[in-house]
Amino acid sequence: MAVEQRGPAVGNDSDNKEGTGDMTKTPISVQDLRRSLYVKAKAEPTWRFWGLYVHVCKMETLQEAYQMAKSNDGAPGIDGVTFEAIEESGVEGFLKQIQDELVRETYLPMRVRKKEIPKDGGTKVRVLSIPAIRDRVVQGALKLILEPIFEADFQSGSYGYRPQRTAHEAVLRVNTAIWEEKTRIIDLDLRAYFDNVQHYLLLEKVARRVQDSKVMRLLNLILKSTGKKGVPQGGVISPLLSNLYLNEVDKMLEKAIATTRGGKYTYVQYARFADDMVILIDSHPRNDWLMWAVDKRLREELAKLRVAINEDKSRTIDLRKGGSFAFLGFEYRLVLSRNRKWRPQFVPKMKKRTALFARLREAFRHQVSQPVGKVVEKINPILRGWVNYFRIGHSSRCFTLVRRWVEMKIRRHMMRARLRKGQGWKRWSSEWLYRVLGLYNDYRLRRALAKAAPIPAGV
């Protein structure tokens, strides 16, 4: 299919067909193109796409990539250029310069800016790699074109950073599997997964679907700008690439589900969100062999990718023997219901609650001399994000503790402002705190899930 035609630039001929003379024309919208690419990739799993680079370079693609980057409102990269500076000098000129560099193939990504952010309640740090805004735009444009192709190949158990998929859906998938008596768990922890992705293996996986030398060259430049291996946490295209890298692992697990199925019953299930993965096996003794077989195949697939397993944190768990495991911030276990039957329960991990209190304490400390209204403005978004994420679980008891703790801190803040001790129970009713001050008060659980919120920062 020729580049200038309405539809995805695809074909099996030489990847020199893309050319550069038509790179400023936009005969098809980005969304229509993405839809066409997905349909083609879904219909023909072995098809290799050519002529994609021309669409990466088009102004419409760059404009959409810029708007995506701006909506995320990230910090500037190593060059210090901010969105405000770009808007002031002119977005059109900024994007035109990027387009010219891409068309002439003179574009070179800058080094990423490293930033450490706390994790696990501040006991550890995660290193974010922040690209310059110009590089975020290029990565975003490349992602817009490549994503629909690889989305067609991704498996149902993969949820991390994919369109129309959420962490909540992965959490509930695991809960459903436990209800189905898949109560034996393989909980694998991957050691520094993002830092150890092998570039040559990743490029081989991309090349199975992409026969476009200019796209491959651009992707190689982006990967090399971050080091000899790994995909940067913070890169726009990193989530797509990290999912592609583990797609063969997902396929192996899907095959295990299909080959062990007995009629309408399945004996294996899994859920993966980026590098967080859990596999669930049926509890019946006749399926003991599955634990060993699935674990063996998992290790074989991960070894092919040179992904190391953290053996100290990896384990097998039997929920029927009182075991528990964590996935995406929730802790799962079996509990006795009122009618004396075992049922799954998933609640916020203690570590996540501790981390929330630490964030709130820090907010209160920074606002110690501020009016209580300012304090409420500061802590409400923190509470809203945390509660919205955890409200799908059996979190009522945890939410009660959080609500009481926050109310107590607000009362103490107001009493200190009046140079008094105590919590002012007679001065201010709880209703006044929520109705007049506007303190966050939506701690309702959500049993039915439509579209859930993503994981908030800090969770």
N, C-alpha and C positions, 0 to 999 in steps of 0.2 A: 504494500500500500504506500503510495508516494506521500511525501511530507505535506504537500499542499492540499491534499484531499481532506474532506471532512471526516474525521475519524482518527483513531490511534495510528501513529506511524509504526507499523509492524511489518515484519517480513522475515524471510529466511535467507535472503541474499546477503551480499557483502555489507558490512556495517559502515561502508564509506558512502552509503546512499543519502545520509542525512543532509550533507551540504551546509552552507551558511547563508546563502543569498536570500532566503525567505524568512530569516529569523525574527523579523519585526512584525510580520503579519500574524493575525490571530483569527483563522477561519473557524475555529471551534473553541467554545468556552472551556475553562479549566475543569469545571465540574462535569461537563459532557464528555470531555476527554477521559477523565478519571473513570467515569462510568463505563465508557467503551473499553478501556484497558482492562477493567475488572471482568467484564463480561467475556472478553476474548480469552483472558488468562484462565477463567473458570471453565470455559468450554474446552480449552485445549491445554492440558497441564504440562505438555512438553514444548509448547511454543516458545521461541526465543524472539524477543522484541528488538527491532532496530529503529533507527530514526527518532529516538527519544530525546536526544540532546537539544534538538531544535525547539522542543516544547519547554525544556528547562530554561532556555534563554529568552523566551518570549516575555514581553513586558507585562502581560496579564498575569503570568505565573509569578514573576518577581513582585508585582504589586500585591498579590494575594499572600505571598510568603512574607512580605514586609508587614502587612496587617496582622498576620498570625504572630510574628515576633513582637510587634508593638502591643498586642492584646495581652501577651504574657508579661510585658513591662519589666524585663530583666535589667540587671545592672550592666554598665558598659564593659566592654572587653578590655584587652591590654592597651588599645589605642586611646581609651578614655572617651570615645565619641558616644554621646547620649542621643536618645530619641529627640529630645528637645532641640539639640544642636542641628540634627538632621532636618527637623521640621522648619527650623528657622532659616536654614540655608536653601531648602527646597528638596522635597522628596523625589521629584521627577528627575532632577539632575543627579541625585545620589544613585537612583536605580539605573539611570542611563549609563553611568560610569561602570556599574557592575555588569550591565548587559554587554557593553563594549569589550570589557575584559574577558567575559565568557566567550563571546563570538570570536574574538581574536586569539583565544586560548592563551592569554597572558595572565589570567587570574591565578593568584597564589594566596591561600589562606594564611592569616596571621597565627602566631602562637596563641594558645588559649591562656586565659588568666585563671590561676588556681585560687580557690577559696575554700577554706575549711568550715563546715557547718556541724554543729553538735548532733549526735544521734544517741539513742539508747539513754535518754535522760541526761545527756551531757557527759557520760563516761567515755564515749568514743567520738570520733569525728569522721565525717564523710567528706572526701575531697571532690568538690565540684569543679569542672572545667568550663569556664565561661568564654565562649567565642565572642569576637567582635560582632557588632550588629550586622556589618556587611557580610560576614561569614555565616551568621544565622539566617540571613536572607537567602544566600546560596544554598545552604543545607535545606532550608524550608522548600525552596523551589525543586530541588532534587527529590525530596521526600514526597512532594505533591505528585510527581510523575511516577516514582517507583512504588509508592505505597499500595495503590490498587492492584498492581501486578502480584505482589507478595501476599497481600491480604487474601487473594484467591487461593493461595496455597496453605495458609495458616489453619491450624486445627481448632476444634471446638473447645478444648480445655485450656487454651491460651487466652488470657484476659489482659495482660499488662499493656497499658498505653495503646490500645487499639481502638479504632473508630467504633462508636456505638457499643462499647464494652466497658464495664466498670469493675472495681474491686469488690463491690457488694455482690455482684453476680457470682464471682468466684467464691466468696464466703458462703453464699447460699448453696452453691453447687456442692461444696464439701458437706454442709449440713444435710442436704438431701441424701447424699451417699451414706452418711451415718444412719439416717432413718431407714435406709435400705439394708442395714446390717453389715455394711462394709466398715467394720470396726477395728481392723488391723491396719496400722498406719506405717508407711515408709516415709520418714521425714528426713530429707537430704538437705544439707547445707553446703552450698557451693562456695569454695574459697576464692574470694576476690574475683568474682566472675567477670565483671565489666573490665577489670584491669588486665585480664589474661586472654581475651579474645584474640585469636591468631588471625592477622590480617590476610594472609594468603588463603587460609581456609574460608574466611568470610567472602573474599573476592571470588573464589571458586563457586560458592553458593549463589552469589549474585549473577555470575556469568552463565549459570544454567538457564536463566530466564532472560538475560540481557545480552544481546549481540550488538553492542554499540561501543566502539572504542573510546569515543569522547566521554561518554558517561562513565565508563570504567576508569578512565584517566582522572576525571574529576573526583570520583569517589576515592581513588587511591591517594590523591593529594590531600583530601580531607582527613583520611585516616593517618597519613604520615605526619600531619601537622600536630598530632597528639602524642606521637612516640612510635616505637617499633611494634607495639602491640596494644591491644585494648581499645575499647570505645569509651569516649569521655562521658561521665555522668554530668549532664548539662548540655550536651550537644543536641541540636534539634533532630538530627537523623538517627541518633544513637538508639532510641527505643525500637525503631523499626529494624535496625541492624542486629540488635541483641536478640530480638524475637526470631529473626531469620536464622541466626546462628544455632538456636536450640530447637528449630522446627523438626529436625530429624528425630530428636528425643520425643517430641509430641507425637510424631507419626508412629514411633515404636509403641507408645502407650495406647494410641488409638487402635493399633493392630492387636495389642494384647486384649483390649476390650472386646473387639470383634471376634477373635479366635476362641475366646473362652466363654462367649455368650451361650446361655442355655435357653433357647426360646426367647421370651421377653425379659428374662433375667440376665443381668450382667454381674460379673464377679470382680471386676476391676473398675476403678474410677480414678480420676486425677484432676487437679487444677493447678495451673501455673500462672503466676503474675510476675513477669520479668524473671528474676533468679530465685524467687520464692516458690517452692514447688512441694506438693504433698500428693502421695499416692495412697489410695484406700483399697483394701482387699477384703473380700467376703469373710465372715467370721466362721463359717462351717469348717470342721476339721478336714473334710475332703479337699478343701482348697489350701491346705497347708503348703503344698508344693508351689503355689502361686507366689507366695512371699519370697521364696528363694529365687524362683525363675525371673520374676519382674526385677528384683534387686540386681540380679546378675546382668540382665540385659541393659538396665539403666547404666550400670557402671561401664559396660562395654561401649555404649553410645557416647557417654561423657569422655571416656578415654580417647575415642577417635577425635574428639574436639579439643583434647588436651585441657579439659576443664577438671580442676582438682576438687575433690570432695573433702570438706572439713570433717574428719572422722570424729573429732571430739564433740561436735554439735549434731552430728547425724545419728539417728537411732530408729529403731522399730518400736512401736507402741501398740499395746492391746488395750483398747478402751474398756473392754469387759472385765479386765483385771485391775481396774482403777487407774489406768494410765490417762495422760492428757497430753495435748500438743498444741502448738501455737501456729496460726496462719493469718497473715495480714493484720496483725494487731489483736486478734481474738484468741482466746484460749478455749479449746474444745474438750469436753469430757461427757461421760454418761452420768445421768442422775435419775433417781427414782421419782416418778410423777406421783400425783395424789392417788391415782388408782393402782399404785404399786407396780408400774411398768417402767422399764428403762427407756429414757429418751435422751437425745443429744441436747446439750446446753453449750452455748458459746457466749462468752462474756469478755469485756475489755481486759486485756492482760494487766496485771498489777503494775508492770513496768510502764505501761501507757498511762495509767492513772497517775503514777508518781511523776511522770514527765509533764503531765498536764498541770499538776499542782506546782511544779517547779517553774513552769512558764508563767503561771498566774502570780506566784510570789514575786517573780522578777518584775512583772507589770505593776504590782502594788508598790514594790520598792521604788521604782522609778517615778511613781505618781504620788509619793508620800505627802508632798506639800501641795498637791493639786486639789481643786474642789472635787467632791464625790462624783459629779456629773462627768468630769474628764476621766475619772477612773472607770466608770461604767462604759464609756465610749471605747476605752482601751481593751477591756476584758471581754466585752460582748462578742466581738468577732472570733476571739479565741475559743470561747465556749460554744458558739454556734457551729464552728467548723468541727470541733471535737465531737459534740453531741450528734450532729447530723451524720457523721461517719458511723458512730457506734450505736445509733438508735435501732438498727435492724436486729441486734442481738438480744439476749436475755439480760438487759442492762439496767433494769429498773432499780435494783438495790444499789448498784454503782452510781447511778444518776442521783439517787436520793442523797448519798454521801457527798457528791460533788455540789449539789444544790445547797446543802446545809453548810458546807465548808465555805463556799463563796459568800453566802449570806452573812456568815459570822465575820469574814474578813471585811465586808462592806460596813458592817455595824462598828467594828473596831476602828476602821478608818474614820468614820464620822465622829466617834467618841473622842478619839485622839485630837481631832481638829478642834474640839471643844475643851481640850485639856482635862478630860474626864476618863475614868477607868470603867471597865465593864463593856457591855454590848448593847446597851440602850434598848432592852426589850420593851420597856414601858414607853419610850419616846417614839419609836417607829414600829408600826406593825409590818408583818411580812407583805401584806397586800400593798402597803405604801411603797415598799422598796421596788416592787415589780410594776405597779400601776403608775406611780408618780416619777420615780427615778428612771424607770425603763430598763431595769436589770433583766438580763436574759432569763426567760422562764419557760421555754418550750422543751420539756424533757419527756415528751410523749414517745413511746416506742412505735416503730413502724413494722407491722407484720407483713403487709403486702408491699411488694417492691415493683416500682415502674422503672424510672431511671434514677439511679442513685448518684450521690455526690462522689467525686474522686477523693482519694486519700488527701486530707489537708496537711499542710506543712506541720511537722512536729509529731504526726501520728506515725 
